[in-house]
Amino acid sequence: MTTTTYSVSGMTCAHCTSAVTEELSKLVGVQDVTIDLVAGGTSAVHVTSESALDESAVREAVDEAGYELAAS
């Protein structure tokens, strides 16, 4: 298991975190998603998965939810 923290901008509420969690949970191998919401700022998104995830897949999932993965 590995936990990676991503920075996501644009989230402002519980609905936002729910949307991001839902999309990231669809990725193969993802076991858990927790989010430290910073409304209107850059939130920390912690993703626990069986192995390291492809960053482009994570970026696509976050984009599908309507938010932006900050540059790493």
C-alpha positions in Angstrom: 0.0 0.0 0.0 1.1 3.5 -0.7 -0.4 6.9 0.2 0.2 9.9 -2.1 -0.9 13.4 -1.4 -2.0 15.6 -4.3 -2.9 19.3 -4.2 -6.2 20.1 -5.7 -7.6 23.6 -6.3 -11.1 24.9 -6.6 -13.0 22.9 -4.0 -15.1 24.9 -1.6 -17.5 22.5 0.2 -18.5 18.9 1.1 -20.1 18.4 -2.3 -16.8 19.2 -3.9 -14.9 16.7 -1.8 -17.5 14.1 -2.5 -17.2 14.6 -6.3 -13.4 14.3 -6.1 -13.5 11.3 -3.8 -16.0 9.5 -6.1 -13.9 10.0 -9.3 -10.6 9.1 -7.6 -12.2 6.0 -6.1 -13.0 4.7 -9.6 -9.2 4.4 -10.4 -7.9 0.8 -10.3 -6.2 0.0 -7.0 -7.5 3.0 -5.0 -8.4 1.9 -1.4 -9.2 5.2 0.3 -9.4 8.9 -0.4 -9.4 11.5 2.3 -9.4 15.3 1.8 -8.2 18.2 4.0 -10.5 20.8 2.5 -9.2 24.4 2.2 -12.3 26.2 0.9 -11.3 28.4 -2.1 -7.6 27.4 -1.7 -5.5 24.3 -2.4 -6.8 21.2 -0.6 -4.6 18.2 0.2 -6.1 15.0 -1.2 -4.6 11.8 0.3 -5.0 8.7 -1.9 -4.2 5.3 -0.6 -3.7 2.7 -3.3 -2.3 -0.8 -3.9 0.6 0.8 -5.8 1.7 4.2 -7.2 -0.9 5.7 -9.5 -0.3 7.3 -12.9 -0.4 11.0 -12.3 -2.2 11.6 -15.7 -5.0 9.2 -14.5 -5.3 11.1 -11.3 -5.3 14.5 -13.1 -8.0 13.2 -15.5 -10.2 12.0 -12.5 -9.8 15.3 -10.7 -10.7 17.1 -14.0 -13.7 14.9 -14.5 -14.9 16.0 -11.0 -14.5 19.6 -12.1 -11.4 20.6 -10.3 -7.7 21.1 -11.0 -4.7 19.1 -9.9 -2.0 21.6 -8.9 1.4 21.2 -10.5 3.7 18.9 -8.7 
